[in-house]
Amino acid sequence: MIGSRTEFKVANPTEKETAVVKSLFADARNRKLLSPAESINGLTVGAIQYDSAQFEPVGNRFNPFLHDLPSLVSAFGSGYRRSIKPDCVFPGGRMLYQEDLGSSRQDNYVIAPVVPSIRNTPPGNQTAIPGPGKQPESLGVAYSSGTSNATALISRAAGVCYDSLQQLFTEQAADVDTRAFDAPLLKAMLVHGCAWGDVGPKIADLLRTKENKRQISGLVSRWMGYGVPQVDRVLDCTAQRATLLGFGQLSDGKAHVFRLPLPPSLGARPEWRRLTVTLAWLSPISPGTQKYRTAGLWFEVKGISLAKDRQESCSGTGGWQTVKRGTVQHEVFEGHKAEPFSDGGAIEIKVNCREDAEKIKKPVAYGLAMSLEVAEDVDIAVYDEIRMRIVAPAPAPAAP
């Protein structure tokens, strides 16, 4: 492993990236989330070392990563009671580094971010600032990096999701008071499009050893949570991908079952398919107990198993348990095997509730997002076939 100044300076970019990532994980206990980032109800957002700026490094400044990995300033989880934290990571701008002359030694090479953190040259996220002139229309730009940038961009995405959600409620549930479900549904929508993409496997490749290969998904989750949100996946469907939203309220020992109709054209065809399910809620807290979380909700996927292989955060040893410890459960299932079923078949998603730290005094609101998809080049009209088979429940008969 690279350690000295000489070894680092003669190393190629791939070797430098590997050395930096391994050093970060070796020091993870000193890089943990700080309050209030470990909040059980809030979404914790880390940063990806990425932006769209064009620049050339100057002098001894350098980008330590070849790939769009989580930022060096992005803290490590896990969250409270070993839950998934951070929940997601989002582009927070590239941060350049240079040797920390005050701490670096010949046998212990130390790097530090280039200062100042807000500057007038790239890289970083570009933002508008007051310009040098005195006129009101005089504008300038600045570049910055960090987890605050990523959080601001996710907050903007939440606003887009909120507008879309309110439009859906107006069109399909105008007679229902949905205010209690806004927050949990927004949490579910923001996380639902999360995926590790190429980033998770790259981190896994850098860290994998014979000893930790079964725990590798847990190591990746500590740095990037459920992954990078692709919010457009929950806002827009395609011919090969259908996304459904559900919501409700549950008390201790109660459950709701949602049925996701299966597209008949997928029956008995060995095509790649993915099922993504995200459950989110805001739990009352019990600060006087170690458990802290009052309400524990979780979902189970039942019925016809088109996709059985757990992916990403919910994979590996104990991954299926880890995703149930917070207030967001996000699972991705994939499969290729042909599963025969007739028209009318469905995947059942059962949402359960139980008391955790203490008794649940009033029903807990939750939001649920479900997506079923096949590859974009497959001639299966997933969206149309599912939409045709969604039947609104018949109204209960009026009392005599």
NUTIPA-706240 format. One record per residue (C-alpha): residue number from 1; residue in three letters; x, y, z. Coordinates in pm, 1 decimal. Layout:
<recs>
   pos   code          X          Y          Z
   NUM    ALA          X          Y          Z
...
</recs>
This chain:
<recs>
   pos   code          X          Y          Z
     1    MET        0.0        0.0        0.0
     2    ILE      124.7      349.2      -85.7
     3    GLY      236.8      540.2      221.3
     4    SER      540.2      756.5      153.8
     5    ARG      563.9     1082.1      -39.5
     6    THR      789.1      923.6     -301.2
     7    GLU      556.7      625.9     -356.5
     8    PHE      254.3      850.8     -400.4
     9    LYS      421.4     1088.3     -644.1
    10    VAL      546.1      810.6     -874.5
    11    ALA      218.8      613.4     -858.5
    12    ASN      -18.2      617.4    -1154.8
    13    PRO     -372.8      762.5    -1117.1
    14    THR     -529.0      418.7    -1059.8
    15    GLU     -284.1      339.2     -779.9
    16    LYS     -344.9      679.1     -620.7
    17    GLU     -721.6      627.5     -630.1
    18    THR     -685.3      284.9     -467.7
    19    ALA     -455.5      418.6     -197.2
    20    VAL     -689.2      707.3     -110.7
    21    VAL    -1000.3      486.0      -89.5
    22    LYS     -826.8      228.1      130.0
    23    SER     -691.8      502.6      356.2
    24    LEU    -1040.0      649.3      396.4
    25    PHE    -1189.2      314.9      498.5
    26    ALA     -897.7      244.6      732.7
    27    ASP     -979.9      571.4      910.3
    28    ALA    -1360.1      531.3      888.5
    29    ARG    -1406.4      532.4     1267.8
    30    ASN    -1281.1      892.8     1272.2
    31    ARG    -1500.0      993.2      977.3
    32    LYS    -1842.1      896.6     1111.5
    33    LEU    -2162.6     1093.2     1070.5
    34    LEU    -2211.7     1374.6     1318.0
    35    SER    -2538.8     1503.8     1460.7
    36    PRO    -2788.5     1572.3     1312.4
    37    ALA    -2682.6     1366.2     1008.8
    38    GLU    -2760.4     1037.8     1185.4
    39    SER    -3127.1     1138.1     1225.2
    40    ILE    -3352.3      834.0     1192.3
    41    ASN    -3632.8     1026.4     1020.2
    42    GLY    -3439.1     1265.5      798.7
    43    LEU    -3270.3     1180.4      470.0
    44    THR    -2893.4     1191.7      508.3
    45    VAL    -2723.2     1298.7      185.2
    46    GLY    -2357.1     1239.5      107.4
    47    ALA    -2164.3     1386.5     -185.3
    48    ILE    -2026.4     1238.8     -505.1
    49    GLN    -1698.9     1384.9     -632.3
    50    TYR    -1857.9     1501.5     -956.9
    51    ASP    -1956.8     1811.4    -1151.4
    52    SER    -1980.7     1914.2    -1516.9
    53    ALA    -1714.9     2186.4    -1515.1
    54    GLN    -1427.8     2182.3    -1763.6
    55    PHE    -1087.2     2255.5    -1610.9
    56    GLU     -719.1     2167.5    -1611.4
    57    PRO     -537.8     2107.8    -1279.1
    58    VAL     -281.2     2376.9    -1201.7
    59    GLY       46.1     2325.3    -1019.0
    60    ASN       44.8     2054.1     -753.6
    61    ARG     -334.9     2039.1     -728.1
    62    PHE     -500.5     1713.3     -829.8
    63    ASN     -824.7     1516.8     -825.4
    64    PRO     -754.4     1197.8     -625.1
    65    PHE    -1020.2      996.0     -810.7
    66    LEU    -1036.7      872.2    -1167.5
    67    HIS    -1401.0      771.8    -1120.6
    68    ASP    -1705.5      950.0     -978.6
    69    LEU    -1668.5      807.8     -628.2
    70    PRO    -1811.4      953.1     -306.2
    71    SER    -1628.0     1265.4     -196.3
    72    LEU    -1343.2     1248.4       52.4
    73    VAL    -1543.0     1483.1      277.9
    74    SER    -1851.5     1258.3      272.8
    75    ALA    -1886.0     1089.5      612.4
    76    PHE    -1924.3      716.9      675.3
    77    GLY    -2220.9      534.3      828.1
    78    SER    -2373.7      327.2      960.6
    79    GLY    -2660.3      510.7     1123.6
    80    TYR    -2828.8      455.3     1457.1
    81    ARG    -2854.1       83.9     1541.7
    82    ARG    -2653.4        3.7     1226.1
    83    SER    -2917.9      134.8      986.2
    84    ILE    -2833.6      244.2      631.7
    85    LYS    -2671.8      588.4      646.4
    86    PRO    -2613.8      797.9      448.2
    87    ASP    -2940.6      728.5      268.7
    88    CYS    -2803.2      844.4      -66.0
    89    VAL    -2524.5     1040.8     -232.0
    90    PHE    -2558.8     1314.9     -493.3
    91    PRO    -2314.4     1522.3     -700.6
    92    GLY    -2148.0     1770.8     -468.2
    93    GLY    -1875.9     1902.5     -698.2
    94    ARG    -1516.0     1796.8     -742.3
    95    MET    -1272.9     1909.1     -477.0
    96    LEU     -903.3     1940.0     -560.9
    97    TYR     -630.4     1834.5     -318.4
    98    GLN     -265.4     1904.2     -255.5
    99    GLU       -3.1     1795.2       -6.2
   100    ASP      -66.6     1913.3      348.8
   101    LEU      278.5     2053.8      420.7
   102    GLY      199.6     2098.7      788.6
   103    SER      122.1     1730.1      850.4
   104    SER      285.4     1538.6      566.7
   105    ARG      610.6     1350.0      621.7
   106    GLN      838.3     1154.1      394.9
   107    ASP      701.7      825.2      529.6
   108    ASN      340.5      944.4      574.6
   109    TYR      198.0     1139.8      281.2
   110    VAL      -98.6     1358.5      382.0
   111    ILE     -327.2     1553.3      147.8
   112    ALA     -574.4     1834.0      219.4
   113    PRO     -841.3     2020.8       19.3
   114    VAL     -730.3     2325.7     -173.8
   115    VAL     -858.0     2646.5      -12.5
   116    PRO    -1066.0     2857.7      -31.8
   117    SER    -1370.9     2633.1      -51.6
   118    ILE    -1564.3     2892.4     -255.3
   119    ARG    -1370.1     3024.9     -554.6
   120    ASN    -1419.5     3189.0     -892.1
   121    THR    -1261.6     2910.8    -1097.7
   122    PRO    -1374.7     2549.9    -1157.0
   123    PRO    -1408.5     2268.7    -1065.2
   124    GLY    -1715.2     2251.2     -842.8
   125    ASN    -2085.4     2319.6     -859.8
   126    GLN    -2146.5     2653.1    -1029.6
   127    THR    -2371.3     2899.1     -847.5
   128    ALA    -2479.0     3257.9     -909.2
   129    ILE    -2335.4     3533.1     -689.3
   130    PRO    -2354.2     3914.4     -695.7
   131    GLY    -2133.9     4048.6     -972.2
   132    PRO    -1854.0     4303.7     -943.9
   133    GLY    -2067.8     4588.8    -1078.3
   134    LYS    -2311.2     4805.5     -884.4
   135    GLN    -2602.5     4752.6    -1120.8
   136    PRO    -2880.4     4511.6    -1009.2
   137    GLU    -2836.1     4302.6    -1323.4
   138    SER    -2463.5     4255.3    -1256.2
   139    LEU    -2415.0     3885.9    -1182.9
   140    GLY    -2119.8     3660.0    -1127.5
   141    VAL    -2055.5     3291.4    -1065.5
   142    ALA    -1868.1     3093.4     -803.8
   143    TYR    -1766.1     2729.7     -765.8
   144    SER    -1786.1     2521.8     -450.9
   145    SER    -1794.5     2159.7     -337.7
   146    GLY    -1923.1     1950.7      -50.7
   147    THR    -2213.7     1767.3      105.5
   148    SER    -2408.0     2092.4      153.6
   149    ASN    -2417.2     2129.6     -224.7
   150    ALA    -2545.3     1774.5     -264.8
   151    THR    -2813.0     1835.8       -1.0
   152    ALA    -2925.2     2156.3     -172.0
   153    LEU    -2962.0     1975.9     -504.8
   154    ILE    -3160.4     1694.6     -341.6
   155    SER    -3384.5     1956.3     -178.6
   156    ARG    -3452.0     2098.4     -523.2
   157    ALA    -3535.6     1748.3     -648.3
   158    ALA    -3775.5     1712.5     -355.1
   159    GLY    -3953.9     2026.8     -472.5
   160    VAL    -3994.7     1878.0     -820.2
   161    CYS    -4129.9     1556.0     -667.4
   162    TYR    -4370.7     1754.4     -449.4
   163    ASP    -4519.0     1935.2     -749.6
   164    SER    -4563.4     1605.9     -932.9
   165    LEU    -4716.7     1444.3     -624.3
   166    GLN    -4968.8     1723.7     -574.8
   167    GLN    -5072.7     1696.5     -937.6
   168    LEU    -5131.2     1322.7     -893.1
   169    PHE    -5337.2     1381.4     -579.2
   170    THR    -5546.3     1645.3     -755.7
   171    GLU    -5617.4     1410.7    -1045.9
   172    GLN    -5669.8     1084.9     -857.5
   173    ALA    -5745.9     1158.5     -491.5
   174    ALA    -5908.3     1500.1     -484.7
   175    ASP    -6151.7     1395.0     -210.4
   176    VAL    -5880.3     1258.4       22.8
   177    ASP    -5682.8     1461.5      275.9
   178    THR    -5331.9     1351.4      179.6
   179    ARG    -5126.5     1599.1      382.4
   180    ALA    -5012.1     1333.3      630.3
   181    PHE    -4859.5     1133.0      345.5
   182    ASP    -4662.6     1410.8      173.9
   183    ALA    -4339.5     1367.8      372.1
   184    PRO    -4317.5      985.1      367.0
   185    LEU    -4406.3      975.9       -2.6
   186    LEU    -4139.8     1234.5      -83.1
   187    LYS    -3883.1     1028.0      107.7
   188    ALA    -3983.3      719.2      -86.7
   189    MET    -3977.1      903.9     -420.2
   190    LEU    -3629.9     1047.7     -363.7
   191    VAL    -3479.3      713.0     -264.9
   192    HIS    -3674.1      498.7     -511.8
   193    GLY    -3447.6      582.1     -805.0
   194    CYS    -3128.8      517.4     -606.1
   195    ALA    -2877.0      280.1     -758.2
   196    TRP    -2510.0      204.5     -711.0
   197    GLY    -2453.0      211.5    -1086.8
   198    ASP    -2083.8      176.3    -1169.3
   199    VAL    -1975.1      342.9     -844.7
   200    GLY    -2066.1       63.6     -601.4
   201    PRO    -1892.6     -215.7     -796.8
   202    LYS    -1582.9        4.1     -834.0
   203    ILE    -1561.0       60.8     -458.1
   204    ALA    -1619.5     -310.9     -401.1
   205    ASP    -1336.5     -400.4     -639.0
   206    LEU    -1098.5     -167.0     -457.0
   207    LEU    -1184.1     -307.7     -112.7
   208    ARG    -1256.8     -676.3     -175.7
   209    THR    -1040.0     -936.5       -2.1
   210    LYS    -1084.4    -1304.8       73.1
   211    GLU    -1183.4    -1215.4      427.9
   212    ASN    -1448.2     -949.2      355.0
   213    LYS    -1604.1    -1065.0       27.8
   214    ARG    -1932.8    -1162.9      198.3
   215    GLN    -1956.7     -829.0      379.5
   216    ILE    -1854.8     -610.7       85.7
   217    SER    -2205.3     -472.9       21.2
   218    GLY    -2216.0     -349.0      380.9
   219    LEU    -1885.9     -165.6      335.8
   220    VAL    -2009.3        4.6       20.2
   221    SER    -2337.6      103.4      190.6
   222    ARG    -2145.7      276.1      468.9
   223    TRP    -2006.6      523.0      215.6
   224    MET    -2285.3      565.5      -39.7
   225    GLY    -2600.3      425.2      123.2
   226    TYR    -2860.5      320.7     -131.4
   227    GLY    -2672.2      498.6     -409.7
   228    VAL    -2721.8      793.2     -642.7
   229    PRO    -3087.0      902.3     -691.7
   230    GLN    -3224.4      911.5    -1044.2
   231    VAL    -3534.8     1110.6     -960.8
   232    ASP    -3669.9     1100.3    -1315.2
   233    ARG    -3725.9      726.6    -1276.4
   234    VAL    -4006.5      789.7    -1028.2
   235    LEU    -4147.5     1092.6    -1209.0
   236    ASP    -4175.6      934.8    -1553.2
   237    CYS    -4260.7      585.5    -1671.3
   238    THR    -4151.2      428.3    -1999.7
   239    ALA    -4305.6      160.0    -2216.6
   240    GLN    -4084.0      -95.0    -2039.5
   241    ARG    -4105.4       47.4    -1685.7
   242    ALA    -4408.0      108.6    -1465.6
   243    THR    -4390.4      289.6    -1131.4
   244    LEU    -4675.1      292.2     -879.2
   245    LEU    -4720.1      485.6     -556.2
   246    GLY    -4914.6      376.0     -251.0
   247    PHE    -4976.6      517.0       94.3
   248    GLY    -5161.1      441.4      413.4
   249    GLN    -5152.6      441.0      792.4
   250    LEU    -5077.6      145.6     1017.9
   251    SER    -5091.1       64.5     1388.0
   252    ASP    -4908.9     -208.1     1579.1
   253    GLY    -4977.2     -555.9     1443.1
   254    LYS    -5158.4     -430.2     1133.0
   255    ALA    -5066.3     -472.9      766.7
   256    HIS    -5166.9     -362.4      418.0
   257    VAL    -5122.1     -569.6      101.6
   258    PHE    -5058.9     -403.7     -234.9
   259    ARG    -5098.5     -607.7     -553.1
   260    LEU    -4876.3     -522.6     -849.2
   261    PRO    -5038.5     -679.4    -1159.3
   262    LEU    -4798.0     -870.0    -1380.8
   263    PRO    -4777.9     -803.5    -1755.4
   264    PRO    -4894.4    -1126.0    -1925.0
   265    SER    -4642.4    -1080.7    -2207.0
   266    LEU    -4362.3    -1140.5    -1957.2
   267    GLY    -4492.6    -1486.1    -1867.5
   268    ALA    -4256.0    -1773.8    -1949.0
   269    ARG    -3999.9    -1541.4    -2110.0
   270    PRO    -3638.1    -1553.6    -1986.5
   271    GLU    -3589.3    -1177.4    -2001.1
   272    TRP    -3398.2     -965.2    -1752.5
   273    ARG    -3635.5     -789.1    -1517.4
   274    ARG    -3601.2     -571.5    -1208.3
   275    LEU    -3841.2     -508.8     -921.2
   276    THR    -3767.1     -207.4     -701.0
   277    VAL    -3963.3     -141.3     -382.0
   278    THR    -3916.7      153.5     -146.6
   279    LEU    -4101.0      206.2      182.4
   280    ALA    -4061.2      524.6      388.4
   281    TRP    -4221.2      664.4      701.9
   282    LEU    -4157.6      905.5      987.8
   283    SER    -4147.7      727.6     1319.7
   284    PRO    -4233.7      887.0     1654.0
   285    ILE    -3923.7      879.0     1872.7
   286    SER    -3865.6      751.0     2224.4
   287    PRO    -3562.4      943.6     2353.0
   288    GLY    -3575.8      766.6     2688.1
   289    THR    -3493.8      425.0     2540.1
   290    GLN    -3198.3      279.6     2353.5
   291    LYS    -3420.0      165.4     2067.3
   292    TYR    -3530.9      526.1     2005.3
   293    ARG    -3751.1      435.1     1704.9
   294    THR    -4111.6      385.0     1819.7
   295    ALA    -4259.7      236.1     1502.1
   296    GLY    -4095.1      -28.2     1287.6
   297    LEU    -4244.0      -75.6      940.9
   298    TRP    -4122.2     -319.2      677.1
   299    PHE    -4241.4     -483.3      359.4
   300    GLU    -4233.0     -838.6      231.9
   301    VAL    -4256.5     -936.6     -134.7
   302    LYS    -4486.7    -1231.9     -192.2
   303    GLY    -4679.0    -1391.1     -475.4
   304    ILE    -4512.1    -1477.8     -805.7
   305    SER    -4135.4    -1432.6     -777.6
   306    LEU    -4021.7    -1291.7    -1109.9
   307    ALA    -3709.5    -1140.7     -955.0
   308    LYS    -3547.8    -1319.4     -661.1
   309    ASP    -3187.9    -1198.7     -652.3
   310    ARG    -3129.7     -915.4     -406.1
   311    GLN    -2895.4     -645.9     -532.9
   312    GLU    -2677.4     -370.8     -388.1
   313    SER    -2752.9     -263.0      -27.3
   314    CYS    -2992.8     -549.6       44.5
   315    SER    -2751.4     -815.9      -84.6
   316    GLY    -2473.0    -1002.6       92.3
   317    THR    -2467.9    -1131.4      446.8
   318    GLY    -2739.6     -961.9      651.0
   319    GLY    -2822.5     -696.6      390.7
   320    TRP    -3192.0     -786.8      398.1
   321    GLN    -3193.8     -712.5      772.5
   322    THR    -2987.7     -392.6      758.4
   323    VAL    -3232.9     -217.2      524.9
   324    LYS    -3510.7     -261.0      785.2
   325    ARG    -3335.3      -79.1     1070.5
   326    GLY    -3409.9      280.5      972.4
   327    THR    -3716.4      455.5      833.0
   328    VAL    -3646.6      382.1      465.1
   329    GLN    -3644.0       28.5      327.4
   330    HIS    -3521.2       17.2      -32.1
   331    GLU    -3471.6     -316.3     -204.9
   332    VAL    -3382.0     -409.5     -560.7
   333    PHE    -3456.1     -756.2     -697.7
   334    GLU    -3344.7     -888.1    -1035.5
   335    GLY    -3400.6    -1207.5    -1230.1
   336    HIS    -3377.3    -1373.4    -1570.8
   337    LYS    -3548.9    -1705.5    -1520.1
   338    ALA    -3874.9    -1766.2    -1705.3
   339    GLU    -4170.4    -1785.8    -1465.9
   340    PRO    -4497.4    -1908.3    -1617.4
   341    PHE    -4809.9    -1729.6    -1495.8
   342    SER    -5152.1    -1655.2    -1634.4
   343    ASP    -5327.9    -1325.2    -1685.8
   344    GLY    -5433.5    -1201.7    -1342.4
   345    GLY    -5107.6    -1293.6    -1169.7
   346    ALA    -4960.6    -1038.3     -933.3
   347    ILE    -4673.4     -961.5     -702.9
   348    GLU    -4795.2     -893.8     -349.8
   349    ILE    -4616.2     -638.5     -135.2
   350    LYS    -4719.1     -662.5      227.1
   351    VAL    -4646.6     -359.7      446.5
   352    ASN    -4626.6     -449.5      816.1
   353    CYS    -4610.8     -245.1     1135.8
   354    ARG    -4501.8     -326.3     1488.1
   355    GLU    -4407.1     -130.2     1795.5
   356    ASP    -4035.3      -99.4     1855.3
   357    ALA    -3927.3      123.5     2143.8
   358    GLU    -4270.9      169.7     2300.9
   359    LYS    -4641.5      158.2     2221.4
   360    ILE    -4761.6      330.0     1905.6
   361    LYS    -5015.7      589.9     2018.7
   362    LYS    -5159.4      676.8     1677.1
   363    PRO    -5136.3      521.4     1329.8
   364    VAL    -4813.4      587.6     1140.6
   365    ALA    -4835.3      726.0      786.0
   366    TYR    -4614.7      566.4      520.7
   367    GLY    -4537.0      603.6      151.5
   368    LEU    -4461.1      319.8      -88.8
   369    ALA    -4307.2      323.5     -437.6
   370    MET    -4292.5       14.7     -661.6
   371    SER    -4138.7      -29.0    -1006.3
   372    LEU    -4126.7     -323.9    -1243.7
   373    GLU    -3914.6     -299.7    -1555.6
   374    VAL    -3748.5     -493.5    -1834.7
   375    ALA    -3468.5     -385.2    -2067.0
   376    GLU    -3560.3      -92.9    -2291.7
   377    ASP    -3506.3     -295.2    -2610.6
   378    VAL    -3747.2     -574.7    -2511.6
   379    ASP    -4084.8     -574.6    -2686.8
   380    ILE    -4294.2     -605.6    -2370.4
   381    ALA    -4535.3     -320.6    -2299.8
   382    VAL    -4492.3     -336.3    -1922.2
   383    TYR    -4650.3        2.7    -1852.4
   384    ASP    -4960.2      -45.0    -2067.7
   385    GLU    -5026.9     -400.6    -1950.9
   386    ILE    -4997.2     -309.6    -1583.4
   387    ARG    -5205.1        5.6    -1621.2
   388    MET    -5489.7     -186.2    -1784.7
   389    ARG    -5499.0     -428.8    -1491.6
   390    ILE    -5502.2     -181.4    -1206.1
   391    VAL    -5854.3     -174.4    -1072.1
   392    ALA    -5963.0       78.5     -813.6
   393    PRO    -6136.0      -87.9     -517.6
   394    ALA    -6513.8      -82.4     -537.5
   395    PRO    -6677.7      155.8     -288.1
   396    ALA    -6834.6       -1.2       16.3
   397    PRO    -7215.8      -20.9        3.7
   398    ALA    -7398.9      252.3      186.3
   399    ALA    -7538.5      171.4      526.8
   400    PRO    -7913.6       98.2      526.8
</recs>
